[in-house]
Amino acid sequence: MSLVVVETYPNTMQAHIARGLLESHGIQATILHEHSLSTYSFTIGEVPLMVDEENYIRAREILTDELPPDPIESFSA
């Protein structure tokens, strides 16, 4: 099976939250380059979250339906 990027996040914390949500629904997810990131760092930049290609559509639905939008991106003054 091939892995595909289901979403990218601005930091590792958000990627871990999304991975936990997907895994609670029985979808295995992987954070790309997770092992090269320090456990104690708060990496900022594009952090890809990947799933098996066969789970892509369901994973997108779960992330769209159950995760609120990024409060920083939706902020307007």
TORTORMI-498843 format. One record per residue: residue in three letters; residue number from 1; x, z, y of N, C-alpha, C, O, CB in turn. Coordinates in nm, 4 decimals. Glycine has a CB too. Layout:
N
rest,nr,nX,nZ,nY,caX,caZ,caY,cX,cZ,cY,oX,oZ,oY,cbX,cbZ,cbY
ALA,NUM,X,Z,Y,X,Z,Y,X,Z,Y,X,Z,Y,X,Z,Y;
...
end
This chain:
77
rest,nr,nX,nZ,nY,caX,caZ,caY,cX,cZ,cY,oX,oZ,oY,cbX,cbZ,cbY
MET,1,0.0847,0.0000,-0.1187,0.0000,0.0000,0.0000,0.0884,0.0000,0.1239,0.1968,0.0583,0.1251,-0.0959,0.1224,0.0004;
SER,2,0.0407,-0.0654,0.2262,0.1199,-0.0659,0.3489,0.0605,0.0274,0.4529,-0.0608,0.0451,0.4641,0.1300,-0.2071,0.4052;
LEU,3,0.1519,0.0858,0.5278,0.1100,0.1743,0.6364,0.0896,0.0930,0.7625,0.1629,-0.0021,0.7896,0.2138,0.2864,0.6603;
VAL,4,-0.0126,0.1325,0.8404,-0.0392,0.0699,0.9693,-0.0561,0.1800,1.0731,-0.0951,0.2922,1.0406,-0.1658,-0.0217,0.9631;
VAL,5,-0.0268,0.1471,1.1968,-0.0435,0.2437,1.3065,-0.1918,0.2499,1.3420,-0.2524,0.1498,1.3800,0.0432,0.2038,1.4324;
VAL,6,-0.2484,0.3687,1.3289,-0.3891,0.3873,1.3608,-0.4057,0.4290,1.5065,-0.5088,0.4013,1.5678,-0.4520,0.4916,1.2678;
GLU,7,-0.3045,0.4955,1.5622,-0.3089,0.5400,1.7020,-0.1697,0.5842,1.7438,-0.0885,0.6232,1.6599,-0.4118,0.6560,1.7217;
THR,8,-0.1425,0.5780,1.8721,-0.0187,0.6359,1.9253,-0.0569,0.7456,2.0233,-0.1599,0.7386,2.0903,0.0712,0.5271,1.9946;
TYR,9,0.0273,0.8459,2.0300,0.0002,0.9622,2.1144,0.1157,0.9851,2.2101,0.2290,0.9465,2.1812,-0.0239,1.0876,2.0287;
PRO,10,0.0882,1.0474,2.3238,0.1933,1.0697,2.4227,0.2910,1.1810,2.3849,0.3967,1.1945,2.4466,0.1312,1.1017,2.5547;
ASN,11,0.2557,1.2614,2.2826,0.3475,1.3685,2.2401,0.3193,1.4084,2.0962,0.2151,1.3745,2.0400,0.3349,1.4917,2.3328;
THR,12,0.4128,1.4801,2.0379,0.4010,1.5178,1.8967,0.2859,1.6145,1.8712,0.2262,1.6118,1.7636,0.5306,1.5798,1.8488;
MET,13,0.2543,1.6984,1.9668,0.1463,1.7947,1.9471,0.0136,1.7225,1.9223,-0.0599,1.7577,1.8301,0.1345,1.8880,2.0692;
GLN,14,-0.0164,1.6235,2.0032,-0.1413,1.5503,1.9850,-0.1406,1.4717,1.8539,-0.2436,1.4609,1.7874,-0.1650,1.4557,2.1029;
ALA,15,-0.0266,1.4178,1.8171,-0.0168,1.3444,1.6911,-0.0420,1.4381,1.5722,-0.1079,1.3988,1.4759,0.1221,1.2775,1.6784;
HIS,16,0.0089,1.5594,1.5781,-0.0136,1.6558,1.4695,-0.1604,1.6976,1.4620,-0.2138,1.7158,1.3526,0.0753,1.7798,1.4888;
ILE,17,-0.2252,1.7129,1.5756,-0.3681,1.7473,1.5763,-0.4486,1.6359,1.5104,-0.5360,1.6625,1.4278,-0.4185,1.7719,1.7212;
ALA,18,-0.4194,1.5117,1.5469,-0.4905,1.3972,1.4893,-0.4630,1.3861,1.3393,-0.5546,1.3585,1.2618,-0.4494,1.2669,1.5606;
ARG,19,-0.3381,1.4072,1.2978,-0.3055,1.4017,1.1558,-0.3842,1.5075,1.0792,-0.4377,1.4794,0.9720,-0.1544,1.4209,1.1341;
GLY,20,-0.3915,1.6278,1.1328,-0.4678,1.7342,1.0674,-0.6150,1.6997,1.0546,-0.6773,1.7289,0.9525,-0.4528,1.8637,1.1439;
LEU,21,-0.6704,1.6381,1.1567,-0.8107,1.5974,1.1516,-0.8322,1.4938,1.0415,-0.9256,1.5056,0.9621,-0.8557,1.5409,1.2878;
LEU,22,-0.7465,1.3931,1.0370,-0.7599,1.2906,0.9336,-0.7438,1.3503,0.7945,-0.8194,1.3171,0.7032,-0.6571,1.1796,0.9551;
GLU,23,-0.6460,1.4380,0.7782,-0.6233,1.4978,0.6468,-0.7381,1.5893,0.6050,-0.7637,1.6052,0.4856,-0.4929,1.5758,0.6469;
SER,24,-0.8077,1.6496,0.7016,-0.9246,1.7311,0.6677,-1.0395,1.6439,0.6158,-1.1324,1.6939,0.5523,-0.9706,1.8119,0.7904;
HIS,25,-1.0323,1.5145,0.6433,-1.1306,1.4181,0.5929,-1.0780,1.3433,0.4706,-1.1391,1.2460,0.4263,-1.1680,1.3183,0.7027;
GLY,26,-0.9657,1.3880,0.4163,-0.9124,1.3285,0.2955,-0.8290,1.2036,0.3168,-0.8016,1.1311,0.2212,-1.0225,1.2970,0.2055;
ILE,27,-0.7881,1.1768,0.4400,-0.7058,1.0597,0.4690,-0.5634,1.1062,0.4956,-0.5374,1.1789,0.5915,-0.7621,0.9792,0.5905;
GLN,28,-0.4719,1.0635,0.4101,-0.3307,1.0971,0.4272,-0.2772,1.0241,0.5506,-0.2992,0.9039,0.5656,-0.2479,1.0595,0.2997;
ALA,29,-0.2084,1.0945,0.6373,-0.1534,1.0354,0.7589,-0.0079,1.0761,0.7745,0.0334,1.1828,0.7291,-0.2351,1.0780,0.8827;
THR,30,0.0692,0.9896,0.8391,0.2116,1.0117,0.8586,0.2462,0.9904,1.0046,0.2016,0.8940,1.0670,0.2951,0.9185,0.7686;
ILE,31,0.3260,1.0812,1.0584,0.3777,1.0644,1.1941,0.5116,0.9945,1.1816,0.6041,1.0471,1.1198,0.3912,1.2023,1.2699;
LEU,32,0.5223,0.8770,1.2397,0.6431,0.7969,1.2281,0.7616,0.8713,1.2877,0.7522,0.9256,1.3978,0.6248,0.6613,1.2971;
HIS,33,0.8717,0.8739,1.2165,0.9958,0.9390,1.2574,0.9808,1.0895,1.2750,1.0587,1.1518,1.3471,1.0451,0.8783,1.3855;
GLU,34,0.8815,1.1477,1.2098,0.8574,1.2917,1.2247,0.9797,1.3744,1.1880,1.0087,1.4742,1.2539,0.7396,1.3342,1.1387;
HIS,35,1.0506,1.3347,1.0852,1.1636,1.4148,1.0389,1.2859,1.4015,1.1286,1.3793,1.4811,1.1188,1.1999,1.3756,0.8983;
SER,36,1.2857,1.3015,1.2157,1.3983,1.2892,1.3084,1.3730,1.3677,1.4364,1.4629,1.3837,1.5190,1.4244,1.1422,1.3416;
LEU,37,1.2506,1.4164,1.4524,1.2168,1.4969,1.5706,1.2416,1.6432,1.5383,1.2191,1.6879,1.4259,1.0682,1.4742,1.6147;
SER,38,1.2868,1.7151,1.6353,1.3096,1.8573,1.6155,1.1757,1.9293,1.6018,1.0798,1.8978,1.6723,1.3918,1.9164,1.7321;
THR,39,1.1701,2.0245,1.5120,1.0491,2.1037,1.4938,1.0117,2.1782,1.6210,0.8941,2.2039,1.6464,1.0672,2.2020,1.3795;
TYR,40,1.1107,2.2123,1.6995,1.0850,2.2938,1.8175,1.0757,2.2124,1.9458,1.0544,2.2682,2.0535,1.1924,2.3969,1.8318;
SER,41,1.0914,2.0817,1.9351,1.0844,2.0011,2.0565,0.9423,1.9554,2.0804,0.8599,1.9533,1.9890,1.1785,1.8806,2.0477;
PHE,42,0.9154,1.9197,2.2005,0.7869,1.8650,2.2406,0.8171,1.7243,2.2882,0.8307,1.6993,2.4080,0.7153,1.9527,2.3527;
THR,43,0.8274,1.6323,2.1926,0.8667,1.4963,2.2234,0.7594,1.4280,2.3053,0.6405,1.4377,2.2747,0.8944,1.4180,2.0960;
ILE,44,0.8016,1.3593,2.4089,0.7096,1.2858,2.4951,0.7436,1.1380,2.4844,0.8607,1.1002,2.4844,0.7178,1.3353,2.6438;
GLY,45,0.6432,1.0568,2.4755,0.6595,0.9133,2.4589,0.5586,0.8676,2.3560,0.4677,0.9429,2.3211,0.8049,0.8760,2.4165;
GLU,46,0.5725,0.7467,2.3071,0.4785,0.6994,2.2069,0.5136,0.7556,2.0704,0.6224,0.7316,2.0180,0.4766,0.5469,2.2026;
VAL,47,0.4206,0.8304,2.0136,0.4377,0.8885,1.8814,0.3321,0.8241,1.7912,0.2142,0.8584,1.8008,0.4243,1.0467,1.8844;
PRO,48,0.3728,0.7302,1.7027,0.2761,0.6592,1.6189,0.2262,0.7441,1.5015,0.3035,0.8131,1.4350,0.3381,0.5312,1.5663;
LEU,49,0.0963,0.7369,1.4785,0.0326,0.7996,1.3632,-0.0087,0.6868,1.2694,-0.0764,0.5925,1.3106,-0.0914,0.8893,1.4054;
MET,50,0.0324,0.6968,1.1432,0.0105,0.5872,1.0491,-0.0747,0.6313,0.9305,-0.0702,0.7464,0.8870,0.1440,0.5327,0.9998;
VAL,51,-0.1523,0.5358,0.8800,-0.2353,0.5584,0.7614,-0.2219,0.4366,0.6708,-0.1741,0.3314,0.7132,-0.3858,0.5840,0.8003;
ASP,52,-0.2651,0.4520,0.5446,-0.2709,0.3368,0.4556,-0.3679,0.2349,0.5139,-0.4703,0.2703,0.5724,-0.3138,0.3787,0.3117;
GLU,53,-0.3339,0.1099,0.4970,-0.4153,0.0011,0.5520,-0.5617,0.0117,0.5081,-0.6523,-0.0174,0.5862,-0.3578,-0.1341,0.5091;
GLU,54,-0.5845,0.0529,0.3847,-0.7219,0.0623,0.3344,-0.8035,0.1723,0.4037,-0.9264,0.1698,0.3988,-0.7198,0.0875,0.1846;
ASN,55,-0.7371,0.2679,0.4676,-0.8062,0.3773,0.5378,-0.8157,0.3566,0.6886,-0.8694,0.4413,0.7599,-0.7357,0.5074,0.5105;
TYR,56,-0.7640,0.2446,0.7368,-0.7538,0.2228,0.8816,-0.8893,0.2333,0.9538,-0.9014,0.3063,1.0522,-0.6928,0.0861,0.9082;
ILE,57,-0.9889,0.1619,0.9061,-1.1180,0.1590,0.9765,-1.1809,0.2971,0.9797,-1.2277,0.3410,1.0848,-1.2142,0.0592,0.9098;
ARG,58,-1.1827,0.3659,0.8677,-1.2410,0.5016,0.8631,-1.1617,0.5977,0.9514,-1.2201,0.6815,1.0200,-1.2447,0.5545,0.7175;
ALA,59,-1.0300,0.5860,0.9498,-0.9462,0.6734,1.0335,-0.9762,0.6504,1.1818,-0.9862,0.7468,1.2577,-0.7956,0.6483,1.0050;
ARG,60,-0.9907,0.5252,1.2241,-1.0235,0.4955,1.3646,-1.1578,0.5576,1.4020,-1.1731,0.6147,1.5100,-1.0268,0.3421,1.3891;
GLU,61,-1.2542,0.5458,1.3119,-1.3867,0.6038,1.3377,-1.3773,0.7546,1.3562,-1.4366,0.8099,1.4488,-1.4834,0.5710,1.2227;
ILE,62,-1.3038,0.8201,1.2696,-1.2892,0.9662,1.2770,-1.2219,1.0059,1.4076,-1.2695,1.0952,1.4776,-1.2079,1.0194,1.1568;
LEU,63,-1.1121,0.9400,1.4402,-1.0398,0.9745,1.5634,-1.1240,0.9484,1.6869,-1.1220,1.0273,1.7814,-0.9096,0.8957,1.5725;
THR,64,-1.1975,0.8392,1.6869,-1.2814,0.8048,1.8025,-1.3982,0.9019,1.8173,-1.4311,0.9439,1.9282,-1.3343,0.6614,1.7892;
ASP,65,-1.4602,0.9370,1.7054,-1.5797,1.0223,1.7091,-1.5493,1.1706,1.7302,-1.6274,1.2416,1.7935,-1.6566,1.0059,1.5813;
GLU,66,-1.4362,1.2172,1.6777,-1.4150,1.3616,1.6729,-1.3070,1.4164,1.7648,-1.2989,1.5377,1.7841,-1.3825,1.3995,1.5364;
LEU,67,-1.2243,1.3303,1.8214,-1.1222,1.3801,1.9144,-1.1630,1.3459,2.0571,-1.1969,1.2313,2.0865,-0.9822,1.3198,1.8815;
PRO,68,-1.1598,1.4439,2.1445,-1.1923,1.4140,2.2846,-1.0828,1.3272,2.3459,-0.9687,1.3283,2.2997,-1.2098,1.5448,2.3665;
PRO,69,-1.1176,1.2533,2.4484,-1.0135,1.1749,2.5162,-0.9069,1.2665,2.5751,-0.9319,1.3843,2.6007,-1.0751,1.0873,2.6271;
ASP,70,-0.7908,1.2123,2.5956,-0.6807,1.2892,2.6546,-0.7226,1.3350,2.7942,-0.7521,1.2517,2.8800,-0.5487,1.2042,2.6607;
PRO,71,-0.7255,1.4671,2.8183,-0.7705,1.5159,2.9493,-0.6822,1.4678,3.0646,-0.7312,1.4534,3.1766,-0.7742,1.6673,2.9489;
ILE,72,-0.5548,1.4429,3.0405,-0.4662,1.3937,3.1462,-0.5044,1.2514,3.1832,-0.5120,1.2180,3.3015,-0.3181,1.4000,3.1018;
GLU,73,-0.5288,1.1663,3.0825,-0.5633,1.0272,3.1094,-0.7006,1.0139,3.1731,-0.7220,0.9215,3.2516,-0.5581,0.9465,2.9816;
SER,74,-0.7942,1.1025,3.1424,-0.9297,1.0897,3.1956,-0.9484,1.1620,3.3278,-1.0578,1.1598,3.3841,-1.0289,1.1419,3.0958;
PHE,75,-0.8429,1.2266,3.3787,-0.8502,1.3009,3.5039,-0.8569,1.2050,3.6221,-0.7801,1.1091,3.6301,-0.7297,1.3952,3.5181;
SER,76,-0.9472,1.2315,3.7113,-0.9518,1.1523,3.8354,-0.9711,1.2491,3.9518,-1.0489,1.3441,3.9433,-1.0677,1.0441,3.8315;
ALA,77,-0.9012,1.2237,4.0569,-0.9064,1.3128,4.1734,-1.0148,1.2723,4.2687,-1.0331,1.3364,4.3722,-0.7738,1.3145,4.2455;
end
